[in-house]
């Protein structure tokens, strides 16, 4: 089966040399909590911020943000897989013989915080997996460093993606964020690789917003792009400085509320299309939008049309607005809302985000998460969804019906 090249974006600088390693681990047991489903809902287990790549066996593999479910063990990078080469068909979460979730990155590197830091809250987010030009696979991810200040981006490599997938992490972080006007380091999260039409490779990523106690120091989140060269077994090397290509509305008003994240860049026709998530991830106000440009490095215009939006009813009796976010008339808050969670189901989306676009011979697909369970009004888990992605003649993306 011929697979169309996936074109995506990422960040870089000089990256330390690494040695590729092969797969480790035992045979995979049949998943115990997966749903056989041929609609958009694919995995009901906690599966946020999916990164997707085609494995050596021709099946599609999805990699999730860290989860603490099932308790008490924490899985750094859970793994899911399509049952057949058709991404529109059934998917399953992978487990080992004991029933524990498969972990593609049990050791995230010496620079990362221990799993039990910050009350064992998940601290490794949004793994992105891509093929390398000389063979093998590259994983980029954001994780909390041992200092506890602001997420940084790390990298890991594997020579093989299959049922026993295992990535080997670099001992040091790839890069961290700049200092904000409040003197604290801004986190960098959600890295993703983009390959341009000429084969040049980039990383696109988010620099987190600043919401200090002083409103004059507030800075919205920003999306950056940076070119790199993949040196194969020697690692990665930057090929230029970062370029800001998009930012959230600096007014911090609805619906973005200063939050743009999960960037994913593709090239289609005459346009570069930058997908992103906006708003607070823990409630139905979260959505997937996109911006387009005829230039890779600038001129991106946000569309008034959302690619994916919630269709659940908001929580009632909450201090939040109809989309679970602070009302425009309310004073700006330096903390995120905690009480707006509304679960979705197989037929209704809630808070869709973390979109990843991937392609094969029959067309394009988008994998993303949606809120699945809540603990009172607080987010608990997110499920994996996959949809067909279609395009108009002017390179406007939309979800294909049926």
LUMSENU-504903 format. One record per residue (C-alpha): residue number from 0; residue in one letter; x, y, z. Coordinates in steps of 0.05 Angstrom, whole numbers, padded with zeros to 5 digits. Each point is the difference from the previous one (the first is absolute). Layout:
N
ATOM; NUM; A; X; Y; Z $
...
***
This chain:
402
ATOM; 0; X; 00000; 00000; 00000 $
ATOM; 1; X; 00029; 00067; -00020 $
ATOM; 2; X; -00003; 00052; 00056 $
ATOM; 3; X; -00003; 00074; -00017 $
ATOM; 4; X; 00055; 00039; 00036 $
ATOM; 5; X; -00024; 00035; 00062 $
ATOM; 6; X; 00019; 00073; 00003 $
ATOM; 7; X; 00005; 00028; 00070 $
ATOM; 8; X; 00037; 00054; 00043 $
ATOM; 9; X; 00051; 00000; 00060 $
ATOM; 10; X; 00053; 00041; 00043 $
ATOM; 11; X; 00076; -00011; 00005 $
ATOM; 12; X; 00071; 00021; 00022 $
ATOM; 13; X; 00062; -00042; 00006 $
ATOM; 14; X; -00021; -00068; 00027 $
ATOM; 15; X; 00046; -00050; 00032 $
ATOM; 16; X; 00022; -00063; -00036 $
ATOM; 17; X; -00043; -00061; 00011 $
ATOM; 18; X; 00002; -00074; -00016 $
ATOM; 19; X; -00060; -00033; -00030 $
ATOM; 20; X; -00026; -00061; 00036 $
ATOM; 21; X; -00044; -00057; -00021 $
ATOM; 22; X; -00066; -00023; 00033 $
ATOM; 23; X; -00002; -00029; 00069 $
ATOM; 24; X; -00053; -00030; 00044 $
ATOM; 25; X; -00045; -00061; -00002 $
ATOM; 26; X; -00060; -00020; -00041 $
ATOM; 27; X; -00062; 00043; 00002 $
ATOM; 28; X; -00063; -00027; 00032 $
ATOM; 29; X; -00069; 00014; -00028 $
ATOM; 30; X; -00025; 00066; 00027 $
ATOM; 31; X; -00053; -00007; 00053 $
ATOM; 32; X; -00032; 00069; -00003 $
ATOM; 33; X; -00004; 00015; -00075 $
ATOM; 34; X; -00064; 00009; -00039 $
ATOM; 35; X; -00009; -00032; -00068 $
ATOM; 36; X; -00025; 00060; -00039 $
ATOM; 37; X; -00001; 00021; -00073 $
ATOM; 38; X; -00024; 00071; 00013 $
ATOM; 39; X; 00043; 00059; 00021 $
ATOM; 40; X; 00008; -00025; 00071 $
ATOM; 41; X; 00059; -00047; 00003 $
ATOM; 42; X; 00028; -00008; 00071 $
ATOM; 43; X; -00039; 00014; 00063 $
ATOM; 44; X; 00060; -00006; 00047 $
ATOM; 45; X; 00035; 00065; 00019 $
ATOM; 46; X; 00035; 00021; -00065 $
ATOM; 47; X; 00015; 00075; -00006 $
ATOM; 48; X; 00041; 00038; -00051 $
ATOM; 49; X; 00011; -00057; -00049 $
ATOM; 50; X; 00060; -00003; -00046 $
ATOM; 51; X; -00008; -00049; -00058 $
ATOM; 52; X; 00049; -00037; -00045 $
ATOM; 53; X; -00003; -00061; -00044 $
ATOM; 54; X; 00039; -00059; 00029 $
ATOM; 55; X; 00045; -00049; -00035 $
ATOM; 56; X; -00058; -00050; -00002 $
ATOM; 57; X; -00043; 00048; -00041 $
ATOM; 58; X; -00047; 00015; 00058 $
ATOM; 59; X; -00010; 00068; 00031 $
ATOM; 60; X; 00027; 00015; 00069 $
ATOM; 61; X; -00024; 00056; 00046 $
ATOM; 62; X; 00039; 00027; 00059 $
ATOM; 63; X; -00033; 00036; 00058 $
ATOM; 64; X; 00017; 00049; 00055 $
ATOM; 65; X; 00017; -00032; 00067 $
ATOM; 66; X; -00056; -00031; 00040 $
ATOM; 67; X; -00006; -00023; 00072 $
ATOM; 68; X; -00054; -00050; -00019 $
ATOM; 69; X; -00005; -00056; 00018 $
ATOM; 70; X; 00026; 00019; 00068 $
ATOM; 71; X; 00048; -00003; 00035 $
ATOM; 72; X; 00051; -00006; -00057 $
ATOM; 73; X; 00011; 00058; -00047 $
ATOM; 74; X; 00011; -00012; -00074 $
ATOM; 75; X; 00045; 00052; -00031 $
ATOM; 76; X; -00021; -00011; -00073 $
ATOM; 77; X; -00060; -00046; -00010 $
ATOM; 78; X; -00006; -00033; -00068 $
ATOM; 79; X; -00060; -00017; -00044 $
ATOM; 80; X; -00002; -00035; -00068 $
ATOM; 81; X; -00048; -00009; -00058 $
ATOM; 82; X; -00024; -00071; -00009 $
ATOM; 83; X; 00009; 00004; -00075 $
ATOM; 84; X; 00036; 00048; -00047 $
ATOM; 85; X; -00065; 00038; -00006 $
ATOM; 86; X; 00001; 00059; 00050 $
ATOM; 87; X; -00075; 00006; -00005 $
ATOM; 88; X; -00009; -00069; 00030 $
ATOM; 89; X; 00009; -00027; 00070 $
ATOM; 90; X; 00057; 00021; 00046 $
ATOM; 91; X; 00024; -00030; 00066 $
ATOM; 92; X; 00040; 00023; 00059 $
ATOM; 93; X; 00061; -00045; 00010 $
ATOM; 94; X; 00014; -00037; 00065 $
ATOM; 95; X; 00053; -00048; 00026 $
ATOM; 96; X; -00012; -00069; 00027 $
ATOM; 97; X; -00017; 00028; 00069 $
ATOM; 98; X; -00054; 00044; -00029 $
ATOM; 99; X; 00040; 00064; 00011 $
ATOM; 100; X; 00000; 00050; -00057 $
ATOM; 101; X; 00059; -00004; -00047 $
ATOM; 102; X; 00050; 00056; 00013 $
ATOM; 103; X; 00041; 00023; -00060 $
ATOM; 104; X; 00045; 00044; 00044 $
ATOM; 105; X; 00005; -00028; 00071 $
ATOM; 106; X; 00065; 00040; 00009 $
ATOM; 107; X; -00011; 00071; -00025 $
ATOM; 108; X; 00072; 00022; 00014 $
ATOM; 109; X; 00042; 00021; 00060 $
ATOM; 110; X; -00022; 00072; -00008 $
ATOM; 111; X; -00074; -00014; 00013 $
ATOM; 112; X; -00037; 00004; 00066 $
ATOM; 113; X; -00014; -00067; 00035 $
ATOM; 114; X; -00068; -00029; -00012 $
ATOM; 115; X; -00020; 00011; 00073 $
ATOM; 116; X; 00017; 00074; -00001 $
ATOM; 117; X; -00059; 00049; 00008 $
ATOM; 118; X; -00044; -00055; 00029 $
ATOM; 119; X; 00011; -00046; -00060 $
ATOM; 120; X; -00037; 00048; -00047 $
ATOM; 121; X; 00014; -00017; -00073 $
ATOM; 122; X; 00058; 00043; -00021 $
ATOM; 123; X; 00020; -00028; -00069 $
ATOM; 124; X; -00043; 00028; -00055 $
ATOM; 125; X; -00015; -00005; -00074 $
ATOM; 126; X; 00050; -00050; -00029 $
ATOM; 127; X; 00012; 00010; -00075 $
ATOM; 128; X; 00029; -00058; -00040 $
ATOM; 129; X; 00028; 00006; -00070 $
ATOM; 130; X; 00044; -00039; -00047 $
ATOM; 131; X; 00072; 00020; -00009 $
ATOM; 132; X; 00031; 00010; -00069 $
ATOM; 133; X; 00055; -00052; 00012 $
ATOM; 134; X; -00049; -00049; 00032 $
ATOM; 135; X; -00029; -00010; 00069 $
ATOM; 136; X; -00046; 00044; 00040 $
ATOM; 137; X; 00005; 00065; 00039 $
ATOM; 138; X; -00043; 00016; 00060 $
ATOM; 139; X; -00007; 00072; 00026 $
ATOM; 140; X; -00037; 00014; 00064 $
ATOM; 141; X; -00007; 00052; 00054 $
ATOM; 142; X; 00015; -00017; 00073 $
ATOM; 143; X; 00008; 00034; 00066 $
ATOM; 144; X; 00075; 00006; 00017 $
ATOM; 145; X; 00028; -00018; 00068 $
ATOM; 146; X; 00002; 00074; 00018 $
ATOM; 147; X; -00076; 00000; -00005 $
ATOM; 148; X; -00001; 00066; -00039 $
ATOM; 149; X; -00033; 00000; -00068 $
ATOM; 150; X; -00005; -00060; -00047 $
ATOM; 151; X; 00059; -00012; -00047 $
ATOM; 152; X; 00003; -00041; -00064 $
ATOM; 153; X; 00037; -00066; -00003 $
ATOM; 154; X; 00016; -00051; -00054 $
ATOM; 155; X; 00004; -00076; -00005 $
ATOM; 156; X; 00015; -00049; -00056 $
ATOM; 157; X; -00020; -00070; -00021 $
ATOM; 158; X; 00022; -00043; -00058 $
ATOM; 159; X; -00068; -00034; -00004 $
ATOM; 160; X; -00074; 00015; 00012 $
ATOM; 161; X; -00042; -00062; 00012 $
ATOM; 162; X; -00037; -00037; 00056 $
ATOM; 163; X; 00061; 00002; 00046 $
ATOM; 164; X; 00018; 00073; -00015 $
ATOM; 165; X; 00053; 00030; 00045 $
ATOM; 166; X; 00033; 00068; -00005 $
ATOM; 167; X; 00067; 00018; 00030 $
ATOM; 168; X; 00002; 00071; 00029 $
ATOM; 169; X; 00058; 00049; -00003 $
ATOM; 170; X; 00027; 00015; 00069 $
ATOM; 171; X; -00006; 00075; -00008 $
ATOM; 172; X; -00058; 00044; -00023 $
ATOM; 173; X; -00001; 00025; -00072 $
ATOM; 174; X; -00020; 00071; 00019 $
ATOM; 175; X; -00038; 00040; 00052 $
ATOM; 176; X; -00040; 00064; -00005 $
ATOM; 177; X; 00020; 00073; 00009 $
ATOM; 178; X; -00011; 00041; 00063 $
ATOM; 179; X; -00065; 00039; 00004 $
ATOM; 180; X; -00008; 00072; 00023 $
ATOM; 181; X; -00016; -00026; 00070 $
ATOM; 182; X; 00070; -00031; 00005 $
ATOM; 183; X; -00025; -00072; -00004 $
ATOM; 184; X; 00018; -00048; -00056 $
ATOM; 185; X; -00056; -00011; -00051 $
ATOM; 186; X; -00015; -00072; -00017 $
ATOM; 187; X; 00008; -00028; -00070 $
ATOM; 188; X; -00048; -00057; -00018 $
ATOM; 189; X; -00034; -00037; -00056 $
ATOM; 190; X; 00058; -00008; -00050 $
ATOM; 191; X; -00015; -00030; -00068 $
ATOM; 192; X; 00044; -00013; -00061 $
ATOM; 193; X; -00017; 00030; -00068 $
ATOM; 194; X; 00033; -00022; -00065 $
ATOM; 195; X; -00006; 00052; -00055 $
ATOM; 196; X; -00007; -00015; -00075 $
ATOM; 197; X; 00075; 00005; -00010 $
ATOM; 198; X; 00015; -00049; 00057 $
ATOM; 199; X; 00020; 00054; 00050 $
ATOM; 200; X; -00018; -00018; 00071 $
ATOM; 201; X; -00029; 00046; 00053 $
ATOM; 202; X; -00029; -00003; 00070 $
ATOM; 203; X; -00063; 00039; 00018 $
ATOM; 204; X; -00015; 00010; 00074 $
ATOM; 205; X; -00036; 00043; 00052 $
ATOM; 206; X; 00031; 00049; 00049 $
ATOM; 207; X; -00046; 00005; 00059 $
ATOM; 208; X; -00038; 00062; 00020 $
ATOM; 209; X; 00020; 00044; 00059 $
ATOM; 210; X; -00056; 00012; 00050 $
ATOM; 211; X; 00034; 00033; 00059 $
ATOM; 212; X; -00033; 00038; 00056 $
ATOM; 213; X; 00017; 00064; -00038 $
ATOM; 214; X; -00046; 00006; -00061 $
ATOM; 215; X; 00050; 00047; -00033 $
ATOM; 216; X; 00047; -00060; -00006 $
ATOM; 217; X; -00049; -00046; -00034 $
ATOM; 218; X; 00023; -00031; -00065 $
ATOM; 219; X; -00044; -00045; -00044 $
ATOM; 220; X; 00025; -00068; -00022 $
ATOM; 221; X; 00040; -00001; -00065 $
ATOM; 222; X; 00015; -00050; -00055 $
ATOM; 223; X; 00071; -00005; -00026 $
ATOM; 224; X; 00034; -00035; -00058 $
ATOM; 225; X; 00073; -00020; -00005 $
ATOM; 226; X; 00040; -00037; -00053 $
ATOM; 227; X; 00046; -00057; 00017 $
ATOM; 228; X; 00043; -00052; -00034 $
ATOM; 229; X; -00007; -00074; 00019 $
ATOM; 230; X; 00071; -00028; 00006 $
ATOM; 231; X; -00024; -00072; 00007 $
ATOM; 232; X; 00036; -00037; 00055 $
ATOM; 233; X; 00037; 00064; 00018 $
ATOM; 234; X; -00062; 00037; 00021 $
ATOM; 235; X; -00032; 00066; -00023 $
ATOM; 236; X; 00029; 00068; -00015 $
ATOM; 237; X; -00034; 00068; -00005 $
ATOM; 238; X; 00001; 00036; -00067 $
ATOM; 239; X; -00023; 00070; 00020 $
ATOM; 240; X; -00036; 00038; 00054 $
ATOM; 241; X; -00072; -00010; 00023 $
ATOM; 242; X; -00054; 00038; -00037 $
ATOM; 243; X; -00066; 00019; 00033 $
ATOM; 244; X; -00056; -00017; -00049 $
ATOM; 245; X; -00064; 00009; 00042 $
ATOM; 246; X; -00023; 00024; 00068 $
ATOM; 247; X; -00064; -00001; 00041 $
ATOM; 248; X; -00043; 00062; 00005 $
ATOM; 249; X; 00039; 00046; 00047 $
ATOM; 250; X; -00066; 00025; 00031 $
ATOM; 251; X; -00008; -00069; 00033 $
ATOM; 252; X; -00074; 00003; -00019 $
ATOM; 253; X; -00044; -00058; -00022 $
ATOM; 254; X; 00005; -00047; -00034 $
ATOM; 255; X; 00076; -00007; 00002 $
ATOM; 256; X; 00010; 00030; 00069 $
ATOM; 257; X; 00074; 00009; -00016 $
ATOM; 258; X; 00009; -00074; -00015 $
ATOM; 259; X; 00024; -00028; -00066 $
ATOM; 260; X; 00035; -00068; 00002 $
ATOM; 261; X; 00009; -00068; -00032 $
ATOM; 262; X; 00025; 00029; -00067 $
ATOM; 263; X; 00003; -00047; -00059 $
ATOM; 264; X; 00023; 00024; -00068 $
ATOM; 265; X; -00016; -00029; -00069 $
ATOM; 266; X; 00009; 00023; -00072 $
ATOM; 267; X; -00060; -00007; -00046 $
ATOM; 268; X; -00005; 00028; -00071 $
ATOM; 269; X; 00025; 00072; 00002 $
ATOM; 270; X; -00006; 00008; 00076 $
ATOM; 271; X; 00032; -00016; 00065 $
ATOM; 272; X; -00054; -00019; 00050 $
ATOM; 273; X; 00014; 00006; 00074 $
ATOM; 274; X; -00048; -00039; 00044 $
ATOM; 275; X; -00004; 00019; 00074 $
ATOM; 276; X; -00041; -00008; 00063 $
ATOM; 277; X; -00028; 00061; 00036 $
ATOM; 278; X; -00030; 00016; 00068 $
ATOM; 279; X; 00005; -00041; 00064 $
ATOM; 280; X; 00010; -00075; -00012 $
ATOM; 281; X; -00043; -00022; 00059 $
ATOM; 282; X; -00068; 00023; -00024 $
ATOM; 283; X; -00045; 00003; -00062 $
ATOM; 284; X; 00025; 00068; -00020 $
ATOM; 285; X; 00063; -00034; -00027 $
ATOM; 286; X; -00001; -00007; -00075 $
ATOM; 287; X; 00044; -00013; -00061 $
ATOM; 288; X; 00011; 00057; -00048 $
ATOM; 289; X; 00047; 00014; -00058 $
ATOM; 290; X; 00038; 00056; -00033 $
ATOM; 291; X; 00026; 00003; -00072 $
ATOM; 292; X; 00057; 00035; -00037 $
ATOM; 293; X; 00033; -00004; -00068 $
ATOM; 294; X; 00067; 00009; 00036 $
ATOM; 295; X; 00030; -00050; 00049 $
ATOM; 296; X; 00028; 00051; 00048 $
ATOM; 297; X; -00054; 00053; 00006 $
ATOM; 298; X; -00066; 00031; -00021 $
ATOM; 299; X; -00044; -00052; 00033 $
ATOM; 300; X; -00073; 00020; 00003 $
ATOM; 301; X; -00047; -00033; 00050 $
ATOM; 302; X; -00064; -00028; -00030 $
ATOM; 303; X; -00067; 00021; 00028 $
ATOM; 304; X; -00021; -00073; -00009 $
ATOM; 305; X; 00020; -00052; 00051 $
ATOM; 306; X; 00023; -00068; -00024 $
ATOM; 307; X; -00026; -00036; 00063 $
ATOM; 308; X; -00046; 00029; 00053 $
ATOM; 309; X; -00040; -00027; 00059 $
ATOM; 310; X; -00072; -00021; -00009 $
ATOM; 311; X; -00016; -00016; 00073 $
ATOM; 312; X; -00039; 00044; 00047 $
ATOM; 313; X; 00041; 00041; 00049 $
ATOM; 314; X; -00002; -00011; 00075 $
ATOM; 315; X; -00057; 00038; 00033 $
ATOM; 316; X; 00008; 00040; 00063 $
ATOM; 317; X; 00073; 00013; -00015 $
ATOM; 318; X; 00036; 00067; 00004 $
ATOM; 319; X; 00024; -00014; -00070 $
ATOM; 320; X; -00032; 00022; -00065 $
ATOM; 321; X; -00038; -00044; -00049 $
ATOM; 322; X; 00066; -00029; -00023 $
ATOM; 323; X; 00028; -00012; 00069 $
ATOM; 324; X; 00045; 00061; -00002 $
ATOM; 325; X; 00001; 00066; 00037 $
ATOM; 326; X; -00050; 00051; -00026 $
ATOM; 327; X; 00027; 00061; -00036 $
ATOM; 328; X; -00030; 00045; 00054 $
ATOM; 329; X; 00036; -00037; 00056 $
ATOM; 330; X; 00069; 00022; 00023 $
ATOM; 331; X; 00058; -00037; -00030 $
ATOM; 332; X; 00026; -00057; 00043 $
ATOM; 333; X; 00071; -00025; 00007 $
ATOM; 334; X; -00025; -00071; 00011 $
ATOM; 335; X; -00036; -00047; -00046 $
ATOM; 336; X; -00072; -00022; 00014 $
ATOM; 337; X; -00008; -00067; 00034 $
ATOM; 338; X; -00076; -00010; 00001 $
ATOM; 339; X; -00022; 00000; -00072 $
ATOM; 340; X; 00010; -00072; -00021 $
ATOM; 341; X; -00056; -00034; -00040 $
ATOM; 342; X; 00010; -00071; -00026 $
ATOM; 343; X; -00011; -00019; -00073 $
ATOM; 344; X; -00019; -00067; -00029 $
ATOM; 345; X; 00002; -00038; -00066 $
ATOM; 346; X; -00049; 00049; -00032 $
ATOM; 347; X; 00017; 00066; 00034 $
ATOM; 348; X; 00067; 00035; 00004 $
ATOM; 349; X; 00023; 00039; 00061 $
ATOM; 350; X; 00063; 00042; -00002 $
ATOM; 351; X; 00032; -00029; -00063 $
ATOM; 352; X; 00074; 00016; -00006 $
ATOM; 353; X; 00071; -00026; -00009 $
ATOM; 354; X; -00012; -00011; -00075 $
ATOM; 355; X; 00051; -00039; -00041 $
ATOM; 356; X; -00007; -00007; -00075 $
ATOM; 357; X; 00025; -00061; -00037 $
ATOM; 358; X; -00007; -00028; -00070 $
ATOM; 359; X; -00002; -00063; -00041 $
ATOM; 360; X; -00018; -00016; -00072 $
ATOM; 361; X; -00075; 00007; 00010 $
ATOM; 362; X; 00003; 00069; 00031 $
ATOM; 363; X; 00013; 00039; 00064 $
ATOM; 364; X; -00021; -00013; 00072 $
ATOM; 365; X; 00000; 00038; 00065 $
ATOM; 366; X; 00009; -00031; 00068 $
ATOM; 367; X; -00019; 00041; 00062 $
ATOM; 368; X; -00026; -00007; 00071 $
ATOM; 369; X; -00066; 00018; 00032 $
ATOM; 370; X; -00021; 00004; 00073 $
ATOM; 371; X; -00025; -00068; 00021 $
ATOM; 372; X; -00009; -00001; 00076 $
ATOM; 373; X; -00004; 00053; 00054 $
ATOM; 374; X; 00007; -00003; 00076 $
ATOM; 375; X; -00054; 00048; 00020 $
ATOM; 376; X; 00017; 00061; -00042 $
ATOM; 377; X; 00074; -00018; -00007 $
ATOM; 378; X; 00030; -00034; -00061 $
ATOM; 379; X; 00019; -00073; 00011 $
ATOM; 380; X; 00012; -00035; -00068 $
ATOM; 381; X; -00001; 00014; -00074 $
ATOM; 382; X; -00015; -00050; -00056 $
ATOM; 383; X; 00031; -00010; -00068 $
ATOM; 384; X; -00039; 00018; -00063 $
ATOM; 385; X; 00019; -00006; -00074 $
ATOM; 386; X; -00036; 00034; -00057 $
ATOM; 387; X; 00010; 00006; -00075 $
ATOM; 388; X; 00027; 00068; -00020 $
ATOM; 389; X; -00021; 00031; -00066 $
ATOM; 390; X; 00018; 00064; -00037 $
ATOM; 391; X; -00035; 00051; -00044 $
ATOM; 392; X; 00031; 00025; -00064 $
ATOM; 393; X; 00029; 00061; 00037 $
ATOM; 394; X; 00035; -00045; 00052 $
ATOM; 395; X; -00051; 00008; 00055 $
ATOM; 396; X; -00002; -00062; 00045 $
ATOM; 397; X; -00065; -00031; 00025 $
ATOM; 398; X; -00023; -00065; 00033 $
ATOM; 399; X; -00029; -00047; -00052 $
ATOM; 400; X; -00070; -00024; 00017 $
ATOM; 401; X; -00017; -00073; 00004 $
***
